[in-house]
Amino acid sequence: MSEKIRIHLADDHQVLIDGMLAVLKTNSKFEVVGHSLNGLDLVKNIVSNGADILIMDINMPHKDGIEVLKELSETEHSCRVIILSSYDDLKLIKEVLKLGANGYLSKQCAGESIIEAIESVAAGKDYFSQNIQEKIFSSFSGNGAENITNEITIKSALTDRELEILKLISLEYSGKEIGEELCISLNTVETHRKNLIKKLNVKNTIGIVKFAIKNNLIKQ
């Protein structure tokens, strides 16, 4: 990735693009290398301008975001993709993740989190706005309209360290053993365990184990 984070914007509303441009120009680490108002132009532009990050709406004329993701998956493009959408439907979130999206932002909170999202995705992490995280977490605990708990969404919602600790807890490692295995303190292990309980909306360590079994993270 170049010294500056090179960004391409895609949305069928010029006013939204202008708003994002104004926000991104305040950060010296960012360089907006282009923008597109429809999916057809987007595919042509993104391949040629060497963008590191693509911020894209789902609804666009000529080719929508899903079609663009499918087409880009067949090319050798290396840009990472953040979806910026008015929709927070779990089926849609699941589909774009499968197609290679690295982040999902609700348009309602884009202004306050777009910079954090870009920096996170540019660093190789996935990023989801708070309301999208809540949707994913509620599906983990069975409270969502549809249970979409699978490896993709689990890895997106939990940090790598949390996922490691979840698996070790499920394999009946003690807190001390987890600490020794991962070279972290017992207090750090306990903090991660509490975070897992909160994120997965379970009551205790047994709940964590049940979650891991249900989602095939360990062999029964």
N, CA, C and O of each residue as an XYZ file, in Angstrom:
880
protein
N       0.841     -1.193      0.000
C       0.000      0.000      0.000
C       0.879      1.246      0.000
O       1.894      1.291      0.694
N       0.494      2.253     -0.773
C       1.282      3.468     -0.891
C       1.337      4.223      0.430
O       0.631      3.884      1.379
N       2.196      5.268      0.481
C       2.363      6.031      1.711
C       1.048      6.642      2.164
O       0.686      6.569      3.338
N       0.335      7.246      1.217
C      -1.008      7.728      1.519
C      -2.017      6.630      1.204
O      -1.772      5.784      0.344
N      -3.134      6.645      1.891
C      -4.196      5.688      1.601
C      -5.013      6.242      0.440
O      -5.665      7.279      0.566
N      -4.972      5.548     -0.682
C      -5.643      6.001     -1.894
C      -7.082      5.478     -1.902
O      -7.313      4.277     -1.763
N      -8.034      6.377     -2.064
C      -9.448      6.050     -1.880
C     -10.254      6.372     -3.129
O     -10.063      7.413     -3.758
N     -11.157      5.465     -3.476
C     -12.126      5.715     -4.550
C     -13.524      5.667     -3.941
O     -13.835      4.775     -3.153
N     -14.364      6.636     -4.314
C     -15.725      6.739     -3.789
C     -16.736      6.371     -4.876
O     -16.568      6.748     -6.036
N     -17.778      5.641     -4.503
C     -18.806      5.266     -5.475
C     -20.192      5.358     -4.841
O     -20.512      4.641     -3.893
N     -20.997      6.251     -5.386
C     -22.374      6.427     -4.922
C     -23.128      7.167     -6.026
O     -22.542      7.983     -6.737
N     -24.416      6.887     -6.170
C     -25.164      7.533     -7.248
C     -25.683      8.918     -6.863
O     -26.405      9.545     -7.638
N     -25.324      9.395     -5.681
C     -25.719     10.736     -5.248
C     -24.466     11.617     -5.126
O     -23.621     11.392     -4.260
N     -24.364     12.604     -5.992
C     -23.201     13.480     -5.992
C     -23.052     14.214     -4.665
O     -21.934     14.479     -4.223
N     -24.179     14.543     -4.028
C     -24.119     15.291     -2.778
C     -23.438     14.459     -1.686
O     -22.722     15.007     -0.847
N     -23.655     13.154     -1.693
C     -23.011     12.297     -0.690
C     -21.510     12.200     -0.967
O     -20.699     12.246     -0.041
N     -21.147     12.069     -2.229
C     -19.735     12.037     -2.589
C     -19.056     13.336     -2.178
O     -17.952     13.317     -1.634
N     -19.714     14.466     -2.438
C     -19.142     15.763     -2.055
C     -18.948     15.849     -0.545
O     -17.951     16.394     -0.072
N     -19.907     15.308      0.209
C     -19.795     15.322      1.665
C     -18.630     14.481      2.149
O     -17.892     14.897      3.042
N     -18.458     13.294      1.564
C     -17.333     12.440      1.950
C     -16.003     13.069      1.560
O     -15.030     12.994      2.310
N     -15.966     13.688      0.388
C     -14.743     14.367     -0.042
C     -14.326     15.432      0.959
O     -13.148     15.566      1.291
N     -15.316     16.191      1.438
C     -15.024     17.255      2.402
C     -14.445     16.684      3.689
O     -13.525     17.258      4.271
N     -14.986     15.550      4.132
C     -14.499     14.919      5.360
C     -13.097     14.348      5.163
O     -12.219     14.544      6.003
N     -12.891     13.646      4.060
C     -11.623     12.958      3.834
C     -10.473     13.918      3.569
O      -9.322     13.604      3.872
N     -10.771     15.086      3.005
C      -9.721     16.066      2.730
C      -9.133     16.654      4.005
O      -8.078     17.286      3.964
N      -9.805     16.452      5.141
C      -9.282     16.959      6.414
C      -8.177     16.070      6.968
O      -7.509     16.439      7.934
N      -7.978     14.898      6.361
C      -6.978     13.954      6.849
C      -5.843     13.852      5.831
O      -6.057     13.437      4.692
N      -4.649     14.229      6.245
C      -3.500     14.264      5.333
C      -3.039     12.873      4.900
O      -2.263     12.745      3.953
N      -3.512     11.829      5.587
C      -3.115     10.465      5.238
C      -3.923      9.911      4.066
O      -3.583      8.868      3.507
N      -4.999     10.619      3.698
C      -5.886     10.126      2.655
C      -5.683     10.879      1.342
O      -5.384     12.073      1.336
N      -5.850     10.169      0.245
C      -5.858     10.785     -1.076
C      -7.005     10.174     -1.874
O      -6.989      8.980     -2.174
N      -7.990     10.982     -2.215
C      -9.112     10.499     -3.024
C      -8.681     10.538     -4.482
O      -8.437     11.608     -5.037
N      -8.588      9.355     -5.102
C      -8.054      9.263     -6.463
C      -9.145      9.212     -7.518
O      -8.848      9.219     -8.713
N     -10.410      9.159     -7.095
C     -11.489      9.156     -8.078
C     -12.829      8.898     -7.439
O     -12.916      8.511     -6.274
N     -13.884      9.119     -8.222
C     -15.223      8.784     -7.760
C     -16.079      8.365     -8.946
O     -15.812      8.751    -10.084
N     -17.107      7.574     -8.671
C     -17.997      7.067     -9.716
C     -19.443      7.205     -9.259
O     -19.760      7.059     -8.078
N     -20.317      7.492    -10.235
C     -21.738      7.652     -9.940
C     -22.551      6.436    -10.365
O     -23.757      6.383    -10.122
N     -21.908      5.463    -10.994
C     -22.607      4.228    -11.363
C     -21.617      3.073    -11.385
O     -20.404      3.272    -11.453
N     -22.157      1.870    -11.326
C     -21.313      0.691    -11.211
C     -20.492      0.384    -12.444
O     -19.405     -0.182    -12.338
N     -20.992      0.746    -13.607
C     -20.270      0.478    -14.844
C     -18.974      1.276    -14.900
O     -17.909      0.734    -15.196
N     -19.079      2.571    -14.610
C     -17.871      3.411    -14.577
C     -16.937      2.988    -13.451
O     -15.715      3.040    -13.590
N     -17.521      2.573    -12.346
C     -16.721      2.184    -11.188
C     -15.758      1.060    -11.531
O     -14.574      1.134    -11.201
N     -16.254      0.017    -12.193
C     -15.406     -1.128    -12.519
C     -14.235     -0.690    -13.400
O     -13.107     -1.146    -13.212
N     -14.506      0.188    -14.354
C     -13.439      0.677    -15.235
C     -12.426      1.502    -14.444
O     -11.217      1.336    -14.606
N     -12.930      2.394    -13.587
C     -12.047      3.318    -12.873
C     -11.191      2.639    -11.813
O     -10.004      2.936    -11.680
N     -11.796      1.728    -11.061
C     -11.099      1.143     -9.914
C      -9.935      0.268    -10.357
O      -8.940      0.141     -9.643
N     -10.060     -0.334    -11.538
C      -8.986     -1.188    -12.043
C      -7.796     -0.346    -12.489
O      -6.652     -0.792    -12.410
N      -8.068      0.882    -12.961
C      -7.003      1.699    -13.548
C      -6.349      2.692    -12.589
O      -5.214      3.113    -12.817
N      -7.053      3.073    -11.516
C      -6.485      4.163    -10.705
C      -5.700      3.701     -9.473
O      -5.178      4.536     -8.734
N      -5.609      2.410     -9.245
C      -4.756      1.894     -8.173
C      -5.194      2.251     -6.770
O      -4.353      2.409     -5.885
N      -6.509      2.382     -6.545
C      -7.007      2.720     -5.214
C      -6.722      1.592     -4.223
O      -6.772      0.413     -4.574
N      -6.427      1.971     -2.992
C      -6.250      0.991     -1.914
C      -7.592      0.615     -1.293
O      -7.822     -0.537     -0.925
N      -8.476      1.610     -1.183
C      -9.772      1.430     -0.537
C     -10.883      1.900     -1.471
O     -10.807      2.984     -2.048
N     -11.912      1.073     -1.610
C     -13.118      1.453     -2.335
C     -14.258      1.595     -1.332
O     -14.576      0.655     -0.604
N     -14.867      2.775     -1.302
C     -16.052      2.999     -0.459
C     -17.238      3.052     -1.398
O     -17.320      3.945     -2.242
N     -18.163      2.107     -1.266
C     -19.178      1.896     -2.296
C     -20.573      1.699     -1.717
O     -20.757      0.986     -0.731
N     -21.545      2.340     -2.344
C     -22.949      2.115     -2.032
C     -23.393      0.810     -2.706
O     -22.774      0.359     -3.670
N     -24.461      0.217     -2.191
C     -25.015     -0.986     -2.811
C     -25.868     -0.614     -4.018
O     -25.745     -1.222     -5.081
N     -26.735      0.387     -3.852
C     -27.641      0.785     -4.922
C     -26.987      1.780     -5.866
O     -26.764      2.938     -5.512
N     -26.680      1.311     -7.076
C     -26.128      2.182     -8.110
C     -26.706      1.758     -9.456
O     -27.012      0.582     -9.654
N     -26.858      2.703    -10.384
C     -27.368      2.337    -11.712
C     -26.343      1.549    -12.527
O     -25.142      1.594    -12.258
N     -26.847      0.826    -13.530
C     -26.061      0.022    -14.480
C     -25.474     -1.240    -13.845
O     -25.670     -2.338    -14.366
N     -24.772     -1.101    -12.750
C     -24.316     -2.261    -11.968
C     -24.451     -1.890    -10.502
O     -23.955     -0.846    -10.078
N     -25.121     -2.739     -9.717
C     -25.207     -2.434     -8.293
C     -23.964     -2.943     -7.570
O     -23.094     -3.562     -8.183
N     -23.882     -2.683     -6.268
C     -22.694     -3.055     -5.508
C     -22.408     -4.539     -5.503
O     -21.247     -4.947     -5.512
N     -23.453     -5.354     -5.487
C     -23.267     -6.807     -5.512
C     -22.613     -7.232     -6.824
O     -21.679     -8.034     -6.828
N     -23.108     -6.691     -7.934
C     -22.532     -7.021     -9.238
C     -21.081     -6.560     -9.332
O     -20.233     -7.251     -9.897
N     -20.808     -5.385     -8.772
C     -19.443     -4.864     -8.796
C     -18.513     -5.778     -8.003
O     -17.419     -6.102     -8.465
N     -18.942     -6.195     -6.814
C     -18.119     -7.090     -6.002
C     -17.843     -8.405     -6.727
O     -16.726     -8.921     -6.686
N     -18.862     -8.941     -7.387
C     -18.682    -10.192     -8.125
C     -17.673    -10.006     -9.253
O     -16.818    -10.862     -9.477
N     -17.778     -8.880     -9.962
C     -16.865     -8.633    -11.075
C     -15.444     -8.391    -10.585
O     -14.481     -8.878    -11.179
N     -15.319     -7.638     -9.500
C     -13.987     -7.366     -8.974
C     -13.321     -8.633     -8.449
O     -12.098     -8.763     -8.501
N     -14.122     -9.564     -7.948
C     -13.565    -10.814     -7.421
C     -12.919    -11.650     -8.526
O     -12.116    -12.542     -8.253
N     -13.277    -11.354     -9.767
C     -12.735    -12.098    -10.902
C     -11.518    -11.400    -11.510
O     -10.918    -11.904    -12.459
N     -11.159    -10.240    -10.961
C      -9.988     -9.512    -11.452
C      -8.848     -9.638    -10.456
O      -8.988    -10.293     -9.423
N      -7.722     -9.014    -10.766
C      -6.568     -9.058     -9.865
C      -6.473     -7.789     -9.028
O      -5.397     -7.432     -8.548
N      -7.603     -7.110     -8.855
C      -7.577     -5.875     -8.057
C      -7.183     -6.197     -6.616
O      -7.489     -7.273     -6.104
N      -6.510     -5.261     -5.980
C      -6.059     -5.499     -4.603
C      -6.715     -4.546     -3.604
O      -6.362     -4.547     -2.424
N      -7.661     -3.738     -4.064
C      -8.272     -2.776     -3.137
C      -9.194     -3.487     -2.157
O      -9.779     -4.527     -2.461
N      -9.302     -2.904     -0.994
C     -10.212     -3.415      0.026
C     -11.498     -2.589     -0.029
O     -11.468     -1.407     -0.373
N     -12.614     -3.211      0.309
C     -13.919     -2.603      0.041
C     -14.706     -2.347      1.322
O     -14.874     -3.234      2.160
N     -15.181     -1.114      1.449
C     -16.103     -0.752      2.526
C     -17.459     -0.453      1.897
O     -17.566      0.406      1.021
N     -18.483     -1.154      2.339
C     -19.835     -0.893      1.860
C     -20.450      0.226      2.695
O     -20.413      0.194      3.925
N     -21.011      1.205      2.012
C     -21.690      2.323      2.670
C     -23.145      2.262      2.220
O     -23.446      2.540      1.059
N     -24.048      1.902      3.127
C     -25.409      1.614      2.702
C     -26.454      2.110      3.693
O     -26.180      2.274      4.882
N     -27.654      2.343      3.178
C     -28.791      2.695      4.030
C     -29.438      1.445      4.596
O     -30.270      1.528      5.499
N     -29.060      0.283      4.069
C     -29.678     -0.973      4.471
C     -28.820     -1.700      5.504
O     -27.592     -1.696      5.422
N     -29.490     -2.327      6.483
C     -28.765     -3.116      7.481
C     -29.335     -4.531      7.572
O     -29.322     -5.155      8.633
N     -29.832     -5.021      6.442
C     -30.402     -6.364      6.381
C     -29.309     -7.415      6.534
O     -28.273     -7.336      5.874
N     -29.536     -8.393      7.397
C     -28.523     -9.405      7.680
C     -28.162    -10.231      6.454
O     -27.002    -10.604      6.277
N     -29.145    -10.521      5.607
C     -28.860    -11.297      4.398
C     -27.898    -10.534      3.494
O     -26.984    -11.116      2.911
N     -28.113     -9.236      3.386
C     -27.251     -8.400      2.544
C     -25.840     -8.320      3.118
O     -24.855     -8.417      2.386
N     -25.754     -8.143      4.438
C     -24.448     -8.093      5.097
C     -23.682     -9.389      4.851
O     -22.495     -9.376      4.522
N     -24.378    -10.492      5.016
C     -23.756    -11.803      4.812
C     -23.275    -11.963      3.368
O     -22.187    -12.486      3.129
N     -24.084    -11.515      2.413
C     -23.727    -11.681      1.006
C     -22.490    -10.873      0.631
O     -21.602    -11.384     -0.051
N     -22.423     -9.613      1.071
C     -21.269     -8.789      0.686
C     -19.996     -9.277      1.368
O     -18.907     -9.156      0.805
N     -20.123     -9.828      2.577
C     -18.940    -10.396      3.238
C     -18.415    -11.593      2.463
O     -17.205    -11.748      2.296
N     -19.317    -12.433      1.992
C     -18.902    -13.593      1.213
C     -18.215    -13.178     -0.085
O     -17.333    -13.871     -0.593
N     -18.642    -12.031     -0.606
C     -18.082    -11.551     -1.865
C     -16.792    -10.751     -1.674
O     -16.213    -10.253     -2.639
N     -16.351    -10.635     -0.428
C     -15.048    -10.037     -0.182
C     -15.031     -8.651      0.418
O     -13.959     -8.062      0.553
N     -16.188     -8.103      0.787
C     -16.196     -6.789      1.441
C     -15.476     -6.869      2.780
O     -15.538     -7.888      3.467
N     -14.793     -5.790      3.147
C     -14.000     -5.759      4.382
C     -14.611     -4.879      5.458
O     -14.124     -4.852      6.588
N     -15.671     -4.162      5.118
C     -16.323     -3.301      6.090
C     -17.730     -2.972      5.647
O     -18.063     -3.081      4.467
N     -18.552     -2.571      6.596
C     -19.949     -2.238      6.300
C     -20.357     -1.094      7.213
O     -20.380     -1.228      8.436
N     -20.680      0.041      6.587
C     -21.057      1.232      7.332
C     -22.477      1.640      7.013
O     -22.896      1.614      5.856
N     -23.212      2.013      8.033
C     -24.525      2.596      7.832
C     -24.350      4.060      7.457
O     -23.535      4.762      8.055
N     -25.114      4.528      6.467
C     -24.998      5.919      6.039
C     -25.345      6.890      7.163
O     -24.849      8.016      7.196
N     -26.201      6.442      8.085
C     -26.610      7.318      9.180
C     -25.447      7.731     10.074
O     -25.469      8.813     10.661
N     -24.434      6.876     10.181
C     -23.321      7.193     11.079
C     -21.995      7.291     10.329
O     -20.927      7.257     10.940
N     -22.068      7.413      9.001
C     -20.841      7.432      8.204
C     -19.944      8.611      8.550
O     -18.723      8.469      8.620
N     -20.548      9.773      8.766
C     -19.758     10.967      9.034
C     -18.857     10.842     10.239
O     -17.739     11.356     10.242
N     -19.342     10.156     11.268
C     -18.577     10.057     12.515
C     -17.624      8.876     12.541
O     -16.746      8.819     13.403
N     -17.774      7.927     11.614
C     -16.934      6.726     11.687
C     -16.181      6.406     10.408
O     -15.447      5.419     10.369
N     -16.337      7.207      9.359
C     -15.715      6.875      8.085
C     -14.183      6.861      8.176
O     -13.538      5.994      7.586
N     -13.605      7.804      8.901
C     -12.142      7.856      9.016
C     -11.621      6.630      9.768
O     -10.647      6.003      9.353
N     -12.276      6.304     10.865
C     -11.881      5.112     11.635
C     -12.020      3.853     10.787
O     -11.178      2.957     10.851
N     -13.087      3.789      9.993
C     -13.315      2.618      9.139
C     -12.202      2.466      8.105
O     -11.690      1.365      7.901
N     -11.830      3.556      7.460
C     -10.778      3.507      6.443
C      -9.453      3.075      7.053
O      -8.765      2.216      6.501
N      -9.094      3.664      8.187
C      -7.817      3.326      8.829
C      -7.788      1.866      9.253
O      -6.767      1.190      9.122
N      -8.916      1.388      9.760
C      -8.995      0.001     10.207
C      -8.870     -0.966      9.033
O      -8.096     -1.921      9.090
N      -9.627     -0.719      7.979
C      -9.602     -1.605      6.811
C      -8.255     -1.539      6.101
O      -7.759     -2.557      5.616
N      -7.662     -0.355      6.037
C      -6.341     -0.209      5.420
C      -5.283     -0.987      6.190
O      -4.282     -1.418      5.616
N      -5.507     -1.168      7.502
C      -4.560     -1.917      8.340
C      -4.809     -3.423      8.284
O      -4.158     -4.191      8.992
N      -5.750     -3.840      7.444
C      -5.999     -5.264      7.281
C      -7.081     -5.833      8.172
O      -7.255     -7.050      8.234
N      -7.819     -4.963      8.871
C      -8.882     -5.413      9.751
C     -10.240     -5.205      9.083
O     -10.356     -4.467      8.105
N     -11.251     -5.858      9.617
C     -12.613     -5.607      9.168
C     -13.233     -4.533     10.053
O     -12.833     -4.363     11.205
N     -14.207     -3.811      9.516
C     -14.831     -2.736     10.296
C     -16.331     -2.720     10.044
O     -16.795     -2.817      8.908
N     -17.082     -2.591     11.154
C     -18.535     -2.490     11.074
C     -19.010     -1.374     11.985
O     -18.554     -1.259     13.123
N     -19.921     -0.553     11.491
C     -20.468      0.503     12.338
C     -21.258     -0.130     13.477
O     -21.648     -1.295     13.395
N     -21.493      0.636     14.538
C     -22.052      0.097     15.767
C     -23.378     -0.618     15.542
O     -23.599     -1.698     16.090
N     -24.265     -0.025     14.740
C     -25.570     -0.657     14.543
C     -25.448     -1.972     13.772
O     -26.247     -2.886     13.976
N     -24.464     -2.071     12.898
C     -24.246     -3.320     12.167
C     -23.681     -4.382     13.109
O     -24.069     -5.548     13.039
N     -22.762     -3.978     13.992
C     -22.239     -4.910     14.991
C     -23.372     -5.468     15.848
O     -23.413     -6.664     16.133
N     -24.285     -4.597     16.253
C     -25.403     -5.035     17.089
C     -26.271     -6.047     16.360
O     -26.769     -6.995     16.966
N     -26.452     -5.846     15.059
C     -27.216     -6.797     14.256
C     -26.532     -8.162     14.261
O     -27.176     -9.195     14.446
N     -25.211     -8.146     14.053
C     -24.459     -9.395     14.018
C     -24.489    -10.086     15.369
O     -24.708    -11.295     15.445
N     -24.268     -9.317     16.452
C     -24.241     -9.910     17.790
C     -25.603    -10.491     18.176
O     -25.672    -11.543     18.812
N     -26.686     -9.807     17.792
C     -28.013    -10.314     18.128
C     -28.278    -11.622     17.403
O     -28.981    -12.489     17.921
N     -27.719    -11.769     16.205
C     -27.896    -13.025     15.486
C     -27.104    -14.142     16.157
O     -27.520    -15.301     16.129
N     -25.955    -13.800     16.766
C     -25.178    -14.800     17.500
C     -25.998    -15.420     18.621
O     -25.956    -16.630     18.847
N     -26.747    -14.571     19.321
C     -27.470    -15.053     20.498
C     -28.852    -15.570     20.156
O     -29.618    -15.936     21.048
N     -29.184    -15.604     18.854
C     -30.472    -16.139     18.447
C     -31.594    -15.147     18.547
O     -32.753    -15.537     18.403
N     -31.312    -13.862     18.791
C     -32.360    -12.872     18.947
C     -32.701    -12.162     17.646
O     -33.670    -11.404     17.599
N     -31.918    -12.393     16.574
C     -32.143    -11.711     15.312
C     -33.243    -12.366     14.513
O     -33.724    -13.447     14.852
N     -33.638    -11.689     13.438
C     -34.686    -12.227     12.592
C     -34.214    -13.502     11.906
O     -35.018    -14.378     11.587
N     -32.937    -13.600     11.687
C     -32.371    -14.785     11.037
C     -31.023    -15.068     11.671
O     -30.222    -14.153     11.865
N     -30.763    -16.336     11.999
C     -29.476    -16.699     12.580
C     -28.467    -16.897     11.459
O     -28.571    -17.850     10.687
N     -27.492    -15.999     11.367
C     -26.506    -16.097     10.289
C     -25.129    -16.431     10.863
O     -24.108    -16.083     10.271
N     -25.100    -17.095     11.996
C     -23.815    -17.396     12.622
C     -23.047    -18.394     11.782
O     -23.429    -19.560     11.684
N     -21.997    -17.951     11.194
C     -21.113    -18.800     10.421
C     -19.706    -18.259     10.586
O     -19.509    -17.240     11.248
N     -18.733    -18.919     10.000
C     -17.337    -18.548     10.226
C     -17.050    -17.123      9.789
O     -16.276    -16.421     10.441
N     -17.664    -16.682      8.691
C     -17.389    -15.335      8.180
C     -17.840    -14.277      9.176
O     -17.067    -13.381      9.514
N     -19.084    -14.367      9.653
C     -19.589    -13.331     10.544
C     -18.956    -13.406     11.924
O     -18.771    -12.374     12.570
N     -18.624    -14.596     12.387
C     -17.960    -14.731     13.678
C     -16.602    -14.033     13.643
O     -16.268    -13.269     14.549
N     -15.826    -14.296     12.601
C     -14.503    -13.691     12.504
C     -14.590    -12.183     12.314
O     -13.689    -11.448     12.719
N     -15.669    -11.725     11.701
C     -15.838    -10.290     11.493
C     -16.165     -9.571     12.787
O     -15.732     -8.437     12.993
N     -16.925    -10.217     13.661
C     -17.409     -9.560     14.871
C     -16.467     -9.698     16.059
O     -16.494     -8.869     16.969
N     -15.629    -10.743     16.063
C     -14.700    -10.955     17.169
C     -13.275    -10.656     16.701
O     -12.930    -10.873     15.540
N     -12.465    -10.160     17.618
C     -11.064     -9.955     17.284
C     -10.363    -11.312     17.196
O     -10.876    -12.317     17.688
N      -9.199    -11.330     16.571
C      -8.437    -12.579     16.461
C      -8.132    -13.149     17.837
O      -8.211    -14.359     18.047
N      -7.780    -12.261     18.786
C      -7.461    -12.716     20.143
C      -8.694    -13.304     20.829
O      -8.610    -14.340     21.490
N      -9.835    -12.639     20.668
C     -11.069    -13.163     21.274
C     -11.409    -14.525     20.702
O     -11.854    -15.411     21.431
N     -11.206    -14.701     19.413
C     -11.498    -15.990     18.790
C     -10.560    -17.069     19.316
O     -10.984    -18.203     19.538
N      -9.298    -16.730     19.516
C      -8.336    -17.683     20.079
C      -8.768    -18.103     21.483
O      -8.771    -19.287     21.818
N      -9.133    -17.114     22.294
C      -9.510    -17.403     23.677
C     -10.812    -18.189     23.734
O     -10.962    -19.090     24.560
N     -11.757    -17.850     22.856
C     -13.019    -18.597     22.790
C     -12.743    -20.086     22.552
O     -13.320    -20.947     23.217
N     -11.859    -20.375     21.601
C     -11.561    -21.774     21.285
C     -10.871    -22.481     22.452
O     -11.162    -23.642     22.737
N      -9.948    -21.773     23.132
C      -9.237    -22.389     24.251
C     -10.165    -22.624     25.444
O     -10.065    -23.648     26.121
N     -11.061    -21.681     25.698
C     -12.059    -21.879     26.759
C     -12.884    -23.121     26.453
O     -13.159    -23.932     27.337
N     -13.276    -23.258     25.187
C     -14.104    -24.384     24.780
C     -13.366    -25.715     24.867
O     -13.985    -26.774     24.969
N     -12.033    -25.651     24.824
C     -11.229    -26.858     24.964
C     -10.845    -27.122     26.423
O      -9.971    -27.939     26.710
N     -11.528    -26.403     27.351
C     -11.387    -26.588     28.801
C     -10.047    -26.143     29.348
O      -9.598    -26.655     30.374
N      -9.391    -25.182     28.672
C      -8.184    -24.587     29.231
C      -8.580    -23.688     30.394
O      -9.589    -22.987     30.319
N      -7.807    -23.701     31.452
C      -8.031    -22.778     32.556
C      -7.522    -21.397     32.171
O      -6.816    -21.241     31.175
N      -7.888    -20.390     32.972
C      -7.396    -19.047     32.693
C      -5.889    -18.983     32.690
O      -5.293    -18.319     31.842
N      -5.263    -19.674     33.639
C      -3.807    -19.700     33.723
C      -3.200    -20.362     32.489
O      -2.207    -19.884     31.939
N      -3.816    -21.477     32.058
C      -3.303    -22.194     30.887
C      -3.443    -21.362     29.614
O      -2.569    -21.392     28.747
N      -4.542    -20.621     29.508
C      -4.739    -19.755     28.344
C      -3.664    -18.670     28.320
O      -3.087    -18.361     27.277
N      -3.412    -18.098     29.508
C      -2.383    -17.073     29.609
C      -1.020    -17.579     29.178
O      -0.288    -16.895     28.462
N      -0.682    -18.798     29.625
C       0.612    -19.386     29.262
C       0.679    -19.709     27.776
O       1.713    -19.519     27.135
N      -0.430    -20.197     27.235
C      -0.473    -20.564     25.818
C      -0.302    -19.347     24.919
O       0.379    -19.414     23.896
N      -0.929    -18.220     25.310
C      -0.928    -17.021     24.471
C       0.069    -15.960     24.945
O       0.183    -14.891     24.345
N       0.784    -16.268     26.023
C       1.784    -15.337     26.578
C       1.153    -14.006     26.984
O       1.673    -12.937     26.665
N       0.030    -14.086     27.689
C      -0.642    -12.895     28.207
C      -0.964    -13.128     29.677
O      -0.946    -14.267     30.145
N      -1.261    -12.052     30.410
C      -1.520    -12.177     31.838
C      -2.912    -12.753     32.097
O      -3.784    -12.739     31.228
N      -3.092    -13.258     33.312
C      -4.388    -13.802     33.713
C      -5.449    -12.706     33.699
O      -6.596    -12.967     33.336
N      -5.087    -11.486     34.086
C      -6.035    -10.372     34.053
C      -6.511    -10.077     32.631
O      -7.681     -9.771     32.404
N      -5.581    -10.176     31.678
C      -5.941     -9.954     30.275
C      -6.879    -11.043     29.781
O      -7.829    -10.765     29.049
N      -6.616    -12.272     30.177
C      -7.501    -13.389     29.813
C      -8.906    -13.124     30.340
O      -9.890    -13.296     29.620
N      -8.995    -12.704     31.602
C     -10.292    -12.463     32.228
C     -11.035    -11.323     31.531
O     -12.252    -11.386     31.356
N     -10.306    -10.287     31.135
C     -10.931     -9.173     30.410
C     -11.528     -9.650     29.094
O     -12.650     -9.282     28.744
N     -10.774    -10.472     28.364
C     -11.273    -11.010     27.102
C     -12.484    -11.913     27.333
O     -13.429    -11.906     26.544
N     -12.451    -12.690     28.416
C     -13.572    -13.585     28.708
C     -14.845    -12.779     28.975
O     -15.924    -13.132     28.499
N     -14.707    -11.697     29.737
C     -15.860    -10.845     30.020
C     -16.392    -10.192     28.743
O     -17.602    -10.066     28.552
N     -15.468     -9.781     27.875
C     -15.880     -9.178     26.602
C     -16.639    -10.174     25.735
O     -17.611     -9.817     25.069
N     -16.184    -11.432     25.748
C     -16.866    -12.472     24.983
C     -18.284    -12.699     25.508
O     -19.230    -12.823     24.730
N     -18.420    -12.753     26.824
C     -19.742    -12.942     27.429
C     -20.685    -11.817     27.016
O     -21.854    -12.051     26.710
N     -20.161    -10.596     27.010
C     -20.980     -9.441     26.641
C     -21.328     -9.460     25.151
O     -22.483     -9.260     24.777
N     -20.339     -9.698     24.317
C     -20.564     -9.679     22.871
C     -21.508    -10.789     22.413
O     -22.369    -10.569     21.561
N     -21.342    -11.964     22.977
C     -22.134    -13.109     22.545
C     -23.470    -13.200     23.273
O     -24.296    -14.063     22.973
N     -23.673    -12.293     24.240
C     -24.933    -12.232     24.986
C     -25.231    -13.561     25.683
O     -26.349    -14.074     25.632
N     -24.202    -14.099     26.332
C     -24.377    -15.312     27.136
C     -24.131    -14.962     28.599
O     -23.658    -13.868     28.906
N     -24.450    -15.888     29.506
C     -24.394    -15.576     30.933
C     -23.060    -15.908     31.587
O     -22.668    -15.275     32.567
N     -22.371    -16.895     31.047
C     -21.151    -17.350     31.713
C     -20.271    -18.126     30.736
O     -20.544    -18.167     29.536
N     -19.217    -18.738     31.264
C     -18.282    -19.488     30.436
C     -18.965    -20.663     29.743
O     -18.625    -20.995     28.607
N     -19.922    -21.291     30.416
C     -20.653    -22.399     29.794
C     -21.367    -21.921     28.533
O     -21.444    -22.635     27.533
N     -21.888    -20.693     28.605
C     -22.548    -20.123     27.432
C     -21.593    -19.953     26.267
O     -21.968    -20.149     25.111
N     -20.342    -19.581     26.580
C     -19.315    -19.449     25.542
C     -19.061    -20.805     24.887
O     -18.964    -20.909     23.664
N     -18.954    -21.841     25.720
C     -18.703    -23.197     25.209
C     -19.848    -23.649     24.312
O     -19.615    -24.201     23.237
N     -21.094    -23.415     24.751
C     -22.259    -23.801     23.949
C     -22.238    -23.090     22.605
O     -22.555    -23.678     21.571
N     -21.858    -21.807     22.635
C     -21.792    -21.032     21.395
C     -20.772    -21.640     20.439
O     -21.031    -21.772     19.243
N     -19.597    -22.015     20.981
C     -18.538    -22.580     20.150
C     -18.975    -23.915     19.534
O     -18.694    -24.194     18.368
N     -19.661    -24.727     20.330
C     -20.142    -26.016     19.822
C     -21.189    -25.814     18.734
O     -21.150    -26.452     17.682
N     -22.128    -24.908     19.016
C     -23.219    -24.637     18.068
C     -22.697    -24.175     16.723
O     -23.274    -24.491     15.682
N     -21.591    -23.418     16.746
C     -21.055    -22.838     15.514
C     -19.824    -23.585     14.986
O     -19.047    -23.051     14.195
N     -19.670    -24.832     15.442
C     -18.639    -25.722     14.900
C     -17.221    -25.172     15.026
O     -16.381    -25.385     14.152
N     -16.968    -24.463     16.123
C     -15.616    -23.961     16.357
C     -14.746    -24.994     17.052
O     -13.520    -24.889     17.033
N     -15.375    -25.998     17.669
C     -14.646    -27.110     18.256
C     -15.373    -28.388     17.911
O     -16.556    -28.363     17.571
N     -14.684    -29.490     17.996
C     -15.311    -30.779     17.737
C     -15.999    -31.273     18.987
O     -15.438    -31.208     20.081
N     -17.226    -31.773     18.825
C     -17.954    -32.252     20.013
C     -17.488    -33.669     20.366
O     -17.975    -34.256     21.333
